[in-house]
Amino acid sequence: MHRYRSTGTTRRLTTALLALGTAGALLLTGCGQSGQSSDSKKGGGRTADGFPAPAPDGPDGQNGEQRDDESRDIAPSPDHLSTFALDVDTASYGYARRTLEDGSLPDPSTVRPEEFINSFRQDYARPDGDGFSVTVDGARTKDDDWSLIRVGLATRAADNDRERPPAALTFVIDVSGSMSEPGRLDLAKDALGTMTDRLRDQDSVALVTFSDTAETVLPMTRLDDNRARIHDAVDSLEPADSTNLGAGVETGYETAVEGLRKGATNRVVLLSDALANTGDTDADTILERVAAERREHGITLFGVGVGSDYGDALMERLADKGDGHTTYVSTEKGAEEVFCEQLPRHVDLTAREAKAQVAFDPETVEEFRLIGYDNRQVADEDFRDDSVDGGEVGPGHTVTALYAVRTRSGTEAGHLATATVRWLDPDSRTPHEESEGIEASALHGDLWSTAPRGLQVAAAAAYFADALRRDDTRWTDLPAGPTLGELSSRVRELIRYREDKQLNDLSDAIEAARTLMD
């Protein structure tokens, strides 16, 4: 559980990255120091300039085999470090909007603030090469000494679709009875049909369906001259009986392994309402199958949720275990964007096992809270242990983490924090890092009047998520939280200067929630 946390130490924060492990194994960019003392490798040591060291290397400084993914559930100790696996999921926000449109408030347990925040693309500077850029900024709030600090990570967009490797996509489609509801299977068939016309000749697709049992409708098939055959397979999809999600996942991965293509991006795309009600409904058993195939063959999972009743928790866990991400669609336009634009464009991977660690200066920062990422936390000492599961990120993605930070009373200067992202090259598995810091003097004076537009958008999304899960006593309210009426006004003010469909949708969702909560 996240909570406000005291730094509990008087040491100053390091402003330098340290060289790690075996010489030449790690490329460090944008760092000011190299070399590491034996004390600092044990954790809690200091660098040559007297600053505390960042989290230590993994076992023996080497990249080990993947171990139990449950290690991510270990919360960082209450010190000056915050460590989490990157996440580009957006399903929570999409499902909340659908629920509000249907006249109900979302279950607070389905509200994940980071997915609200990451539903809005940011204009961070992009790196010149592969990997990440790091942007850190922040602004003060109306609450004394409280600020919001934004950590923004971005990958370089693919130059064009022709440069990506071939895709081998296994679509696992839920055809259970519940998928007959408008906006489920019909929406998927339309989007898949359009996608078939847009994929490249060297791409391949397979099609697996599941209801009470699972069936491979189409084995892995190159597009080439087979588009008519693929269209026929898509058109044949009809709703049937129960939802044996376990059978669908197992058959889907078996089909993906049988059609595995070297040199291609092999991915399973699961489209379902994730309401397993027959066969193997135990989440952990289903998840272990996904994890095993991911470890052995590097097959990633993309979960696409549909339906007014939706098994949000299971779909998210499946995607996390399958080194993938989730989204939610409820309209034909949304489905077409996911299948025809996002999936082909982002089928490649830029980074594997990506993690971020933010080190706060205890001389300047009294306490801090990471907003969201509740089930993506990583133990601080595992930051550079590449056998501990991180996140997978493709080209053209942005990832935003927002922190509520209380500075020591009267603090106007001094170092606030340094954010570091670590990832593995998807092909060579070589680790890389990039860092950026922020000073207290760089904080904008007021969140809503002087902060950059992107930071205001991220703050609006975070405050909206906070309002929707306010009845869940596990969470502490964010500082300086506006009422929904005030938040709606803030979003409308952002739209006033730049028309933005995403913000229009956010404004509509806030107004719907306001009506239901009054």
N, C-alpha and C positions, 0 to 999 in steps of 0.2 A: 504494500500500500504506500503510495506517495504521501509525504507529509512535509511541512516546512522543517528545514533541518539546519541546526547550528553547525558552523564549521568546526568549532571545538578545538582550535589550535591557533597558535600565534605565529606560525611560520609564514614566510613570504612565498608566493607562487613562482614557479619557474617560468621564465620567458623563453626557454630554449628547448629544443628537441634533442634527444640523446640518441647516439648511434646504438643499434640493438644487435644482439646475437653475433653471429659469425660475420666477419668482415665481408662486405660486398653483398650481403643477403638482402639488405634493406636500403631503398632509395629514400632519402629524406629531402623534401623540398621546402624552401622558405624557412630554414632553421638557422639559429644564430650560434649554436654550440654543437660540438660532437665529442664523443668519448663519454665513458660512464664509469664511475667508481664502483668498487665492489659493494659498498654500503648501499648505494642507490639502487643496485640491481635487486637487493633484498626488499626494497620497498621502504619508504620512510627515510631514505638517505638524502644526501645533498650533493648537488653538482659542485664543480670547482668554484663557482662564483657564489656559493652559499645558499642557493635557492633549493627548495624541496624537489625531489625527483618525481617524475610522473610514474604511473603504474609500471610494475616490472614486466619483464619478458614472460612468455609462457614457459613451460617445463623445459629446462636445459636450453632455453633460447631458440628452440626449434619449432617448426610447424608440425604438429602431430596429426594423427588421424582424427576424424570427427568423433566427438564423444557425445554423451547423452545431452540432447537439446534442452532438457529441463534445467541445465546450468544457467540459462538466461533468466530464470525466475528468482535467482539470488539477488536480493536488493543490495545496492552499494551501501557500505557502512557510512554512518553520519559524519563525514569529514568534508574535505574541500573538493572532492571529486564526484562527478556524475557521469555514468557510463551507460550507453544503451546501443542496441542494434538498430541500424537504419531501417526505416519502414516507409514504403510509398503507397500503402493501402489508402483507399478512399471510401470503402463500402459503408462505413458507419454513417458518414454524412449523407450519402445517397439514400440509405434506408431511412434515416431520420426525416429527410425531406418527403419521401414517399408516405411515411406514417402521418406526418403533419397534413399533407394534402388530403389524406383519407379521413381527417378530422380527429386524430388521436395524438397524444403525446408519446414519444418513443420510450420504451423501457430504459431507465437510466443505465442499466447494465450493458446496453448496446451502444452507449454513447462513448466514443473514444476521441478525446480532444485532438490528438495528433492527426487523426484522419479528417477531422473538420479543417484543421489548419492546412494540411497538405492537399486539400481539394482545390486550393487556389494557387495557381502558378505564380512564381515570383520572378522578378527580373534581375536575379543575381548575375554578376559577371561570370562568364563561362571560362573554363580552363583552356589553355592553348592546346594541350594534348589530352591524352586519356587520363582518367582519374577525376578528381574533384577540385573545385575551387571552394574556398571557405570565406564566408562573409559574416561578420559579427557587428551588430549595432544594437541600440536600445534607447529607451526613453523613460523619463520619470513619470509617475502617476500622481494622482491627487493625494494618495495615502502617503503620510510622512515616511520618507526614506525608502519607499518601495518603487521599484522600476520593473519594466519588462525588457528582457534581453532576448534578441532573436539571433539564433545560429542558423545560417543558411548554407546549404551544400548544393552544388550544381555540377552536373556532368555535361560534357560537350555534346551538342546535338550531332547526330549522324549527318554527314555531308549530303547524302542522298540515299534513297532506298536501294539503289544498285550496289552500294558498297557493303551492305550487310551480308552476312553469310546466309545460305539457304535455310529455310525454316522447315522443320518436321513437326507438325502440330497434330496432336491426337485430341480430338474434341470428344468429351464425355458428356452426353446430353441426358438430362433427367426427362423421362417421358412418363412419369407416374401420373396418376389421376389428377393430382393437384396442379399439374402443369397445363391443364386444359383451360385454366382461368385466363381471360384475356390479358395480354401483357407478359406472358411467360413463354410457352413453346412457340406460339405464333410469332412473337417478337424475335426469338432466337432463329427461327427458320428464315425469316426475311433478311436478317443481318448476315447469316451464314451464306445465303445465296448471293448477296452483294459482295461479300468478302471473296467468294470463290472466283468472281470475275476480276478481282483486283490483285490477287496474289500473283507472284511471278511464276514463270514456267518451271523453274528449278525447285520451287517450294513443293512440299508434300503435305497431304492431310490424311488422317484416318478418322473414322467416326464410330463411336461406341455409344450405345443407348442402354439405359437401365430403368427398370420399374421393379417388379418383384424378382426378376433375374436380369442379367446383363448380356448383351450381344454385340459382337463386332459387326457392324453393318457394312463398314468399308475398311479394308486393311490399308496400311500406309500406301498412298497413291500419289505419284508425281502429277502436278497440274498438267503440264505439257498439252497433250491432246485429250485429256481425260476430264475436262471441265463438265461436259454433259453428264458423264457418269457420276461425278460428285454432286451435281445439281439433283439428279434423280435420287441419290441417297438422302440428301437433305429433304427433298419434297416428300419422301416416304415416311418421315417422322410423324407419329400419331401418339397421343396420350393413351396410357394403358392402366396399370393397376397401382400397386404399392410402391414405396420408395426404398429400394435396397441400395442405399448409397455405398455401403461397403463393397458390394459386388461390382458396382459401377467403377469405383476407384481401382479395385484390384484388376478388373478386366482392362480398364483404360491403361494402366501401367504395363500390363502384359503386352498389350497391343503396341504401346510405345516402344517397349524393349525389342519386340520382334521387328519393328520397322525402324530401329535405331540407325541414324545416318551419321557417319563420321564426317566431321567438318561442318555439320549443320547445327543449328540451335534446336535441340529436342525439348519439346514442352508439351505438357498435358494441360488442356483448357477445360475446366469443369464448369458447366452451366447447370445450376440447380437452385431450388429453394432451400436445399440442405435440411429438409425435414425427414430424416431417416426414421422409418417406422417398421421396418421388417428386415430380416436377415441379421447381419452383423451391425448393430447400432452402437456398439461400444466405440467411443471416439478414439481412445488410445490404441485399440487394435487397428482401426483404419489408418490412424496417423503413423503407426509404425511401418505399415506397408509403404506409405509415401516416403518416409524417411529412408528406408532401406534402398529403394530404387534411386532416390536422389543421391545417396552416398556412393552407390556402385556405378551409376551411369550418368550422373549429372543432369538428370531430367528435372526441370523445374515445373512448378504448378502455378497456373493462373486461374483464380477462382472468380467466376462471374455470378453474382447473386441476383435473383429475380423473385417477384411475388410479394403480395401484401403480408403474408405470413412467411417468415424467412428465418432459417437457422443460422443466425449471424455468428454466434460463438463457434459453432462447428466449422463453418466455412473459413473463418479467420484462422483457426488452429490448423486446419488442413494446409492453408497457404503458407503459414509460418513454418510448418514442419517440412513442406515441400520446397523451401527456398524460393517462394514466389510472393505474389501479392494478390489482393482482392479488390474488386470494385462492385458496384451495384448499379443495375440499369432498370428503368421503369418505363422508358419511352422508346419508340422506334428510332428516333434521332439519336438517343443516348446509346442504344445498342449498335447502331451503325458506326458511331464514332469509336466505340470500344473495339469492335471486330474489324472494321475496315480501315481505321486510321491508327489507333493506338497500338493494336496488336502487331500488324506488319511493321510499323515504324520502330517499335521498341522490342522487337523479338530478340534482338541481340543483347548481350550483357556487357556492361562496362566494368563492373566491380562485383566480386564475390566476398562474402563474409565481412561486409562493411560495418564498422562500428564507429561511434563517436565518443569522445571523452572531453568533458569540459572541466577545467580546473579553475576553481574560484580562489581569489586571493583572500586569505583569512584576515589580513590586516585591514581590508577594505570592505569585505562582505560579511555581514552578520549571519544571514541564513538565506536559503534559496530553495526553490522547488521547480522541478521539471514538470511541465504541464503535459500530461498524457504519457504515452509510451509505458503504460503501467505493466504490460506483460512483455516488454522488450528490454527490461533492465538487464544489465550484465554486471557481474562482480568487477569492481575496479581493477583488481589484480589480473583479471582475464582479458583486459583490453588488448594486450599484445600476444595473447595465446590464440593462435589462429586455428586451433582445433575447436574453440568455442564458437558456437553458431552466431553469425552476424546476419546481415541482410544482403539481398541481391538487388543491384540497381542497374538500369539500362541507360542508353544514351538519351540525352535531352531531358533527364529528370531533374527536379529540384526536391530537396528535402529540407523541411523547416522544423526546428525545435525551439520552443518558446519557454523561457524561464521567468518566474517571478523571483526577484532578487531584492533583499533588504540590505542596503548598505549601512555601515556604521554611522551613527548620528553625526550630521554635519560634514560628511565626506563629500568633497567636491573634486578631489584629485586622487591619483593613485591607480594602480593596476587593478582591474576588476576580474578579468577571466581570460583564459586562453582555451580555444576550442581546437581539438585535433581530430581528424578523421583518418582511419586506417582501413585499408582494403587490400584484397588480393587481386592481381591480374587474373582475369578469367581463364586465360590460356596457360600461362607459365606458372601461376600461383605465387608469383613473386610479391612480397608485401611492399606497400608504399604508404606514406603518410603526408599529410599537408596540415598546416596550422595557421591560425590567425588569432589575434588578441584584441582586447578593447580596454580603454582607460575610462575611468569615471568621468573625466572631463569631456569625453566624447558623447556622453549621454545627451539626447535631446531633452530640452527643458520641459516639454509637455507632450504626452502621448498623442493627444487628439488635435493639437494645433501646430506642432513643429516637427513631428516624426515623419519619416518617409511614408508614402502611401502604402507600400507593401507591408510595412510593420503595422500600420493601422488595420489593414485587411486581416493579417494574421491575428492581431489582438481581438478584432471583432468576432472571428471564427472561434477563438478560444473562449471568449466570454459567453458566446452563445451556447457552446457545449457545456460550459460550467453551469449555466442557468438550467439546462435540460436535465442535468444530473444532480441538481441541488438537493433533492429529497433523499439522495443516497448519502447516508451519514459517514460513509468511508472517506469522503473527500472534504477537504477544507476549502472554503470559498476563496476565489482569487481576490487579491487586494484591489481596491478601487473598482469593484464590479458595478457597471451601470445597470439600471433597470432595463427590461426589454424595450420599453418605450424610448429610453435614452439611446440604447444600442441601435434601434431601428433608425433613429434620427442621424446617428453617426454614419451608418451605412448609406443612407440616402444622400448625405452630404458628399460622400466619396463618389457616388454615382453622378452627382450634379456636375462634377468637373470632367468626368470621363464615362461615357456610356459603357456598361460592362454587363453582359448577360449573366455571368456568374454572380455578380453582386446583386443584380435584380432578383435572381433566384434566392440568394441569401436573405434579402430584404423581405421577400414573400414568406419565407420560412419563419423568420423572426416574428412577423406580424401574425402568422397562424398560431405560433406558440403563445404569443401574447394574448390572443383571444381565448385560447384554451386555459391559460393560467389565471386569467382575471376572475 
